Amino acid sequence: MSKDPLSNTFNLPELFGVVTPPKQELIENKTLEENLEKFPDDFDRARNNLIEASQRTNNAIAEVVDLASMSQSARMYEVLSALIKTQIEASRELMALQKQARDIHKTESPEDKTIVNNNLILTTAELQEVLGRIEKEKKENG
C-alpha cells in the first residue's frame, strides 16, 4: 500500500515519493559584521536553492508539456504557462542574487583608487623649450 493518500484513493500506482522537506535552522538576528562573515554560506545556500528549484521546475515543465499535448486541456496549458513564469522568475532571482553578491563584495573590500590627473597647460613655445631642455640633459648625461 502506498503512502500517498491520492494514490490509495484512486487506486493508482505511486508516481512520486512522499518528500519531507529538510528542517531549516533558525537564523539569528546578528550584527552586520557577523552577517557579512556568514555571507558566503548564506549566498551559497540561496544560490543552491534557486538552482534546485529551477531544475525541478524544468522537470515539471517537461512533464506538463507531455500532459498538455496529450490531453489538449486548457487547464494544462495554463499550468504550463505558470510553470514557465516561475522558471523565469527563478532565473531573475538568481541574477539578482549574483548582483547583490557583487555589490556586497564591493562594499566589503573597497580598493583605494586614487586618480591623479596632472594637466599641464603650455603654449607650443613653452613645450618646445621643455623638450629642448630634456634633450640637452640626455646628451650631457648620455
VEXFI-682346 format. One record per residue (C-alpha): x negated, y negated, z; chain; residue number from 1. Coordinates in Angstrom, 3 decimals. Layout:
<recs>
<rec x="X" y="Y" z="Z" chaine="A" num="NUM"/>
...
</recs>
This chain:
<recs>
<rec x="0.000" y="0.000" z="0.000" chaine="A" num="1"/>
<rec x="-1.252" y="-3.415" z="-0.958" chaine="A" num="2"/>
<rec x="-1.977" y="-6.270" z="1.437" chaine="A" num="3"/>
<rec x="-0.350" y="-8.718" z="-0.960" chaine="A" num="4"/>
<rec x="3.347" y="-9.155" z="0.034" chaine="A" num="5"/>
<rec x="4.378" y="-10.151" z="-3.514" chaine="A" num="6"/>
<rec x="2.792" y="-7.025" z="-4.948" chaine="A" num="7"/>
<rec x="4.697" y="-4.942" z="-2.413" chaine="A" num="8"/>
<rec x="7.985" y="-6.717" z="-3.071" chaine="A" num="9"/>
<rec x="7.856" y="-6.387" z="-6.842" chaine="A" num="10"/>
<rec x="6.080" y="-3.003" z="-6.914" chaine="A" num="11"/>
<rec x="3.141" y="-4.466" z="-8.830" chaine="A" num="12"/>
<rec x="-0.489" y="-3.470" z="-8.656" chaine="A" num="13"/>
<rec x="-2.590" y="-5.831" z="-6.628" chaine="A" num="14"/>
<rec x="-4.097" y="-8.331" z="-9.068" chaine="A" num="15"/>
<rec x="-6.062" y="-10.442" z="-6.667" chaine="A" num="16"/>
<rec x="-7.585" y="-9.526" z="-3.367" chaine="A" num="17"/>
<rec x="-6.435" y="-11.435" z="-0.330" chaine="A" num="18"/>
<rec x="-9.022" y="-14.119" z="0.204" chaine="A" num="19"/>
<rec x="-9.568" y="-15.685" z="3.578" chaine="A" num="20"/>
<rec x="-11.472" y="-18.942" z="3.425" chaine="A" num="21"/>
<rec x="-14.669" y="-19.153" z="5.465" chaine="A" num="22"/>
<rec x="-14.431" y="-21.081" z="8.693" chaine="A" num="23"/>
<rec x="-15.808" y="-24.577" z="8.403" chaine="A" num="24"/>
<rec x="-17.760" y="-26.086" z="11.242" chaine="A" num="25"/>
<rec x="-16.553" y="-29.406" z="12.578" chaine="A" num="26"/>
<rec x="-18.618" y="-32.382" z="11.569" chaine="A" num="27"/>
<rec x="-19.560" y="-34.559" z="14.490" chaine="A" num="28"/>
<rec x="-19.494" y="-38.326" z="14.239" chaine="A" num="29"/>
<rec x="-23.152" y="-39.330" z="14.335" chaine="A" num="30"/>
<rec x="-25.215" y="-42.403" z="13.738" chaine="A" num="31"/>
<rec x="-26.186" y="-43.427" z="10.233" chaine="A" num="32"/>
<rec x="-29.781" y="-42.274" z="10.708" chaine="A" num="33"/>
<rec x="-28.685" y="-38.814" z="11.861" chaine="A" num="34"/>
<rec x="-26.256" y="-38.577" z="8.934" chaine="A" num="35"/>
<rec x="-28.979" y="-39.550" z="6.461" chaine="A" num="36"/>
<rec x="-31.176" y="-36.780" z="7.847" chaine="A" num="37"/>
<rec x="-28.452" y="-34.225" z="7.122" chaine="A" num="38"/>
<rec x="-27.571" y="-35.776" z="3.770" chaine="A" num="39"/>
<rec x="-29.398" y="-33.193" z="1.626" chaine="A" num="40"/>
<rec x="-27.452" y="-30.359" z="3.320" chaine="A" num="41"/>
<rec x="-24.128" y="-32.182" z="3.008" chaine="A" num="42"/>
<rec x="-24.856" y="-33.095" z="-0.600" chaine="A" num="43"/>
<rec x="-25.754" y="-29.503" z="-1.460" chaine="A" num="44"/>
<rec x="-22.620" y="-28.186" z="0.254" chaine="A" num="45"/>
<rec x="-20.352" y="-30.669" z="-1.517" chaine="A" num="46"/>
<rec x="-22.057" y="-30.029" z="-4.845" chaine="A" num="47"/>
<rec x="-21.779" y="-26.253" z="-4.441" chaine="A" num="48"/>
<rec x="-18.097" y="-26.573" z="-3.501" chaine="A" num="49"/>
<rec x="-17.385" y="-28.678" z="-6.582" chaine="A" num="50"/>
<rec x="-19.274" y="-26.284" z="-8.849" chaine="A" num="51"/>
<rec x="-17.475" y="-23.282" z="-7.371" chaine="A" num="52"/>
<rec x="-14.102" y="-25.000" z="-7.765" chaine="A" num="53"/>
<rec x="-14.993" y="-25.842" z="-11.347" chaine="A" num="54"/>
<rec x="-15.923" y="-22.230" z="-12.100" chaine="A" num="55"/>
<rec x="-12.730" y="-20.925" z="-10.536" chaine="A" num="56"/>
<rec x="-10.699" y="-23.445" z="-12.499" chaine="A" num="57"/>
<rec x="-12.407" y="-22.336" z="-15.705" chaine="A" num="58"/>
<rec x="-11.476" y="-18.718" z="-14.948" chaine="A" num="59"/>
<rec x="-7.898" y="-19.717" z="-14.156" chaine="A" num="60"/>
<rec x="-7.669" y="-21.743" z="-17.371" chaine="A" num="61"/>
<rec x="-8.795" y="-18.723" z="-19.399" chaine="A" num="62"/>
<rec x="-6.131" y="-16.543" z="-17.780" chaine="A" num="63"/>
<rec x="-3.372" y="-19.126" z="-18.144" chaine="A" num="64"/>
<rec x="-4.252" y="-19.674" z="-21.813" chaine="A" num="65"/>
<rec x="-3.643" y="-15.974" z="-22.409" chaine="A" num="66"/>
<rec x="-0.395" y="-16.031" z="-20.422" chaine="A" num="67"/>
<rec x="0.841" y="-19.180" z="-22.158" chaine="A" num="68"/>
<rec x="0.106" y="-17.854" z="-25.629" chaine="A" num="69"/>
<rec x="1.818" y="-14.549" z="-24.873" chaine="A" num="70"/>
<rec x="4.894" y="-15.978" z="-23.189" chaine="A" num="71"/>
<rec x="5.207" y="-19.242" z="-25.148" chaine="A" num="72"/>
<rec x="6.655" y="-20.639" z="-21.928" chaine="A" num="73"/>
<rec x="6.772" y="-24.385" z="-21.476" chaine="A" num="74"/>
<rec x="6.024" y="-23.917" z="-17.781" chaine="A" num="75"/>
<rec x="2.816" y="-22.008" z="-18.570" chaine="A" num="76"/>
<rec x="1.649" y="-24.839" z="-20.806" chaine="A" num="77"/>
<rec x="2.493" y="-27.275" z="-18.005" chaine="A" num="78"/>
<rec x="0.359" y="-25.247" z="-15.609" chaine="A" num="79"/>
<rec x="-2.412" y="-25.119" z="-18.192" chaine="A" num="80"/>
<rec x="-2.294" y="-28.891" z="-18.539" chaine="A" num="81"/>
<rec x="-2.525" y="-29.315" z="-14.760" chaine="A" num="82"/>
<rec x="-5.500" y="-26.948" z="-14.583" chaine="A" num="83"/>
<rec x="-7.337" y="-28.822" z="-17.313" chaine="A" num="84"/>
<rec x="-6.663" y="-32.088" z="-15.496" chaine="A" num="85"/>
<rec x="-8.009" y="-30.537" z="-12.281" chaine="A" num="86"/>
<rec x="-11.123" y="-29.403" z="-14.143" chaine="A" num="87"/>
<rec x="-11.726" y="-32.890" z="-15.495" chaine="A" num="88"/>
<rec x="-11.265" y="-34.419" z="-12.032" chaine="A" num="89"/>
<rec x="-13.724" y="-31.934" z="-10.519" chaine="A" num="90"/>
<rec x="-16.272" y="-32.890" z="-13.175" chaine="A" num="91"/>
<rec x="-15.743" y="-36.571" z="-12.423" chaine="A" num="92"/>
<rec x="-16.154" y="-35.916" z="-8.703" chaine="A" num="93"/>
<rec x="-19.406" y="-34.078" z="-9.367" chaine="A" num="94"/>
<rec x="-20.714" y="-37.008" z="-11.399" chaine="A" num="95"/>
<rec x="-19.624" y="-39.483" z="-8.710" chaine="A" num="96"/>
<rec x="-21.390" y="-37.367" z="-6.098" chaine="A" num="97"/>
<rec x="-24.577" y="-37.481" z="-8.172" chaine="A" num="98"/>
<rec x="-24.326" y="-41.274" z="-8.438" chaine="A" num="99"/>
<rec x="-23.756" y="-41.617" z="-4.697" chaine="A" num="100"/>
<rec x="-26.764" y="-39.411" z="-4.008" chaine="A" num="101"/>
<rec x="-28.951" y="-41.576" z="-6.233" chaine="A" num="102"/>
<rec x="-27.657" y="-44.731" z="-4.561" chaine="A" num="103"/>
<rec x="-28.345" y="-43.343" z="-1.090" chaine="A" num="104"/>
<rec x="-31.857" y="-42.296" z="-2.074" chaine="A" num="105"/>
<rec x="-32.494" y="-45.783" z="-3.441" chaine="A" num="106"/>
<rec x="-31.444" y="-47.419" z="-0.168" chaine="A" num="107"/>
<rec x="-33.188" y="-44.718" z="1.835" chaine="A" num="108"/>
<rec x="-36.611" y="-45.324" z="0.315" chaine="A" num="109"/>
<rec x="-36.804" y="-48.803" z="-1.150" chaine="A" num="110"/>
<rec x="-40.007" y="-49.318" z="-3.072" chaine="A" num="111"/>
<rec x="-41.905" y="-52.531" z="-2.578" chaine="A" num="112"/>
<rec x="-41.593" y="-54.012" z="-6.012" chaine="A" num="113"/>
<rec x="-43.311" y="-57.361" z="-6.272" chaine="A" num="114"/>
<rec x="-43.144" y="-59.067" z="-9.609" chaine="A" num="115"/>
<rec x="-45.641" y="-61.799" z="-10.213" chaine="A" num="116"/>
<rec x="-45.079" y="-63.977" z="-13.219" chaine="A" num="117"/>
<rec x="-48.071" y="-66.150" z="-13.953" chaine="A" num="118"/>
<rec x="-47.042" y="-68.572" z="-16.627" chaine="A" num="119"/>
<rec x="-49.722" y="-70.840" z="-17.995" chaine="A" num="120"/>
<rec x="-48.624" y="-73.855" z="-19.882" chaine="A" num="121"/>
<rec x="-51.502" y="-75.074" z="-22.046" chaine="A" num="122"/>
<rec x="-51.889" y="-77.021" z="-25.207" chaine="A" num="123"/>
<rec x="-53.763" y="-75.377" z="-28.058" chaine="A" num="124"/>
<rec x="-56.764" y="-77.617" z="-27.405" chaine="A" num="125"/>
<rec x="-56.885" y="-76.530" z="-23.751" chaine="A" num="126"/>
<rec x="-56.525" y="-72.885" z="-24.758" chaine="A" num="127"/>
<rec x="-59.404" y="-73.225" z="-27.253" chaine="A" num="128"/>
<rec x="-61.540" y="-74.800" z="-24.524" chaine="A" num="129"/>
<rec x="-60.827" y="-71.943" z="-22.089" chaine="A" num="130"/>
<rec x="-61.546" y="-69.289" z="-24.720" chaine="A" num="131"/>
<rec x="-64.763" y="-71.106" z="-25.701" chaine="A" num="132"/>
<rec x="-65.959" y="-71.046" z="-22.074" chaine="A" num="133"/>
<rec x="-65.172" y="-67.330" z="-21.798" chaine="A" num="134"/>
<rec x="-67.171" y="-66.572" z="-24.969" chaine="A" num="135"/>
<rec x="-70.064" y="-68.714" z="-23.791" chaine="A" num="136"/>
<rec x="-70.134" y="-66.836" z="-20.441" chaine="A" num="137"/>
<rec x="-70.093" y="-63.484" z="-22.247" chaine="A" num="138"/>
<rec x="-73.064" y="-64.485" z="-24.405" chaine="A" num="139"/>
<rec x="-75.045" y="-65.716" z="-21.386" chaine="A" num="140"/>
<rec x="-74.306" y="-62.586" z="-19.320" chaine="A" num="141"/>
<rec x="-74.277" y="-60.171" z="-22.225" chaine="A" num="142"/>
</recs>
